[in-house]
Amino acid sequence: MPKVPLVLHVDDSKMMLEVVKDIIAYDLKLSLVQAKSGEECIKLAKEHQPDIIFIDAIMTPMDGWQTARELKKIAKTKDIPIVMVTGESKVEDIEFAYSIGVNDYIVKPPTKDKLLRKMIKILGENVFRELGIAIPGEASVQPAKQAAEKAPAPAAPPPVKNQAVPHPAHCSGCGGFLTWVPGQGWYCYGCQQYPALQPPAPAVKQMCSRCGKEMAFLSDGGKWYCFDCNK
């Protein structure tokens, strides 16, 4: 039976912990342990010896950079691959990450495609092939072409300007505005959780013109946002 990789993910955001849990544990069905701080990350890394660690760069009181440096000083954890999850893609940030021993980085948000590609790059393709996980870019072109030829032409989507704006959604706990997270529901940044009492879903869906994915809706600004394109 193939070995299932163990992933350690650390982030001080409850929302990001839930997002990554859905991807790693529920979607990809890999083993996962999570930490809410750098200190907890170091403790769990020594205890569980994960195959790879994803660390959020901006945390308090110990940020991701400090956490990575400490892990590289410890004999039991110094050889564990580390991927830094950052909000920036500046050259100096990337160079600094490599200078302290970080193996790679991804720019937020941590989507399934980004996480999987980094794990494949570091752990190898065979690990995921043996688990039956599709390798990005290896889908057969011919069957897709044949299916496209047989399928009826899709109806053109209505113009964005003619779509009704979703109703404002408010948190049942704190009363603040909610953000619609595709596939997850309404999320409250004030309470940092998905309220138990969920308002109805947006009346319409908006698809990103760049990547084609469903966009999030920011109630407080009345705007659509794409987590995949980060804009």
C-alpha positions in Angstrom: 0.0 0.0 0.0 1.5 3.4 -1.0 2.6 5.7 1.8 0.4 8.7 2.3 2.4 11.9 2.8 2.0 13.8 6.1 1.7 17.5 5.7 2.2 20.1 8.4 0.5 23.4 7.8 0.8 26.5 10.0 -1.2 29.7 9.8 -2.7 32.0 12.5 -5.9 32.5 10.3 -8.8 30.2 11.1 -10.1 30.7 7.5 -6.8 29.7 5.9 -6.6 26.6 8.2 -10.0 25.6 7.1 -9.3 26.2 3.4 -6.1 24.2 3.4 -7.7 21.4 5.5 -10.4 21.1 2.8 -7.8 20.8 0.1 -5.2 18.5 1.8 -7.3 16.3 4.0 -10.7 16.1 2.3 -9.9 16.7 -1.4 -6.5 15.1 -1.8 -7.0 12.8 1.2 -3.5 13.3 2.5 -2.5 13.1 6.2 -2.5 16.6 7.8 -1.6 18.2 11.1 -2.1 21.9 11.6 -0.6 24.6 13.9 -1.8 28.1 14.8 1.6 29.5 15.6 5.3 29.1 15.0 5.9 27.7 18.4 3.2 25.0 17.9 4.6 24.3 14.4 8.1 23.5 15.8 6.6 21.2 18.5 4.5 19.3 16.0 7.3 19.0 13.5 9.5 17.4 16.1 6.7 15.1 17.2 5.3 14.0 13.9 8.2 14.3 11.5 6.1 15.5 8.5 7.1 15.0 4.9 6.6 18.7 4.1 5.7 21.9 5.9 3.7 24.9 4.6 4.3 28.0 6.8 2.5 31.3 6.6 5.1 34.1 6.5 3.1 36.8 8.5 2.2 35.5 12.0 2.7 36.8 15.5 4.5 36.6 17.8 6.9 34.3 15.8 6.6 34.9 12.1 7.1 32.3 9.4 10.7 33.4 8.7 11.7 32.9 12.3 9.9 29.6 12.4 11.7 28.3 9.4 15.1 29.4 10.8 14.4 27.6 14.1 13.3 24.4 12.2 16.6 24.4 10.3 18.6 24.6 13.6 17.0 21.5 15.1 18.5 18.1 14.2 15.1 16.3 14.0 13.6 18.9 11.7 16.4 20.5 9.7 15.9 18.2 6.7 12.1 18.6 6.4 11.2 20.5 3.2 9.6 23.9 3.9 7.4 25.9 1.6 6.7 29.5 2.7 3.3 30.9 2.0 3.6 34.6 1.3 1.5 37.5 0.3 4.3 39.0 -1.8 6.3 37.8 -4.8 9.1 40.4 -4.6 12.5 39.1 -5.7 14.1 40.1 -2.4 11.5 38.1 -0.4 12.1 35.0 -2.6 15.9 35.4 -2.3 15.6 35.7 1.5 13.5 32.6 1.7 16.1 30.6 -0.1 18.9 32.1 2.0 17.4 30.8 5.3 17.0 27.3 3.9 13.3 27.4 2.7 12.9 24.9 -0.2 10.2 26.9 -2.1 7.4 29.4 -1.8 3.8 30.1 -3.0 1.9 33.3 -3.2 -1.4 33.5 -1.4 -4.1 32.3 -1.6 -3.0 28.6 -1.2 -5.1 27.0 -3.9 -5.3 23.2 -4.6 -3.2 23.7 -7.8 -0.5 25.7 -6.0 -0.2 23.3 -3.1 -0.2 20.2 -5.2 2.3 21.4 -7.7 4.8 22.3 -4.9 4.3 18.9 -3.2 4.9 17.1 -6.5 8.0 19.2 -7.2 9.5 18.4 -3.7 8.2 14.9 -3.0 8.1 13.5 -6.6 5.4 12.6 -9.0 5.4 8.8 -8.2 4.1 9.5 -4.6 0.9 11.0 -6.0 0.5 8.6 -9.0 0.5 5.7 -6.6 -2.3 7.3 -4.6 -4.3 7.9 -7.7 -4.0 11.7 -7.6 -4.0 13.3 -11.0 -0.7 15.1 -12.0 -1.5 18.6 -13.3 -0.9 18.9 -17.0 -1.1 15.1 -17.7 -4.7 14.9 -18.6 -5.2 13.2 -22.0 -5.8 15.7 -24.8 -7.6 13.4 -27.2 -10.5 12.3 -25.0 -11.1 15.9 -24.0 -11.1 16.9 -27.7 -13.6 14.2 -28.5 -15.9 15.1 -25.7 -15.7 18.8 -26.7 -16.7 17.8 -30.3 -19.7 15.8 -29.1 -20.9 18.3 -26.5 -23.4 21.0 -27.6 -22.0 24.5 -27.7 -22.4 26.3 -24.3 -24.8 29.1 -24.1 -23.1 32.5 -23.8 -23.2 33.9 -20.3 -25.2 37.1 -19.7 -23.2 40.3 -19.6 -21.9 41.2 -16.2 -23.5 44.6 -16.2 -27.0 43.0 -16.5 -26.5 40.7 -13.5 -28.3 41.5 -10.3 -26.0 42.4 -7.4 -26.2 39.8 -4.6 -28.0 40.9 -1.4 -25.8 42.2 1.5 -25.0 39.4 3.9 -24.5 40.0 7.6 -23.1 37.8 10.3 -25.6 36.5 12.8 -23.0 36.8 15.5 -21.4 40.2 15.3 -23.6 41.8 12.6 -20.6 42.5 10.3 -20.5 42.0 6.6 -19.8 38.5 5.2 -17.7 37.3 2.3 -19.0 34.6 0.0 -16.3 31.9 -0.4 -17.1 29.6 -3.4 -17.8 26.1 -2.3 -17.6 27.0 1.4 -20.4 29.6 2.2 -20.4 33.0 3.9 -17.4 33.8 6.1 -17.1 36.4 8.8 -13.7 38.1 9.1 -14.8 39.7 12.4 -15.6 36.3 14.1 -13.1 34.5 11.8 -15.5 31.7 11.2 -18.4 30.5 9.0 -21.5 31.5 11.0 -23.8 28.7 12.0 -26.7 30.6 10.7 -25.9 31.1 7.0 -27.8 33.6 4.8 -29.0 32.5 1.4 -26.3 32.1 -1.2 -25.7 34.9 -3.7 -28.5 35.3 -6.3 -25.9 35.0 -9.0 -22.4 33.6 -9.6 -19.6 35.6 -11.2 -16.8 33.7 -13.1 -13.3 35.2 -13.4 -12.6 36.3 -16.9 -9.0 35.3 -16.5 -9.0 31.8 -15.0 -12.7 30.9 -15.3 -13.1 30.0 -11.6 -16.0 31.1 -9.5 -15.3 34.4 -7.7 -15.9 35.4 -4.1 -18.2 38.3 -3.3 -17.2 41.0 -0.8 -20.4 42.3 0.8 -18.8 45.2 2.5 -17.4 46.6 -0.8 -20.0 45.2 -3.2 -17.2 43.7 -5.3 -16.2 40.4 -6.8 -12.8 38.9 -6.0 -10.9 35.9 -7.4 -8.8 34.0 -4.9 -7.1 32.1 -7.7 -5.9 35.2 -9.5 -5.6 37.1 -6.2 -7.3 40.2 -7.7 
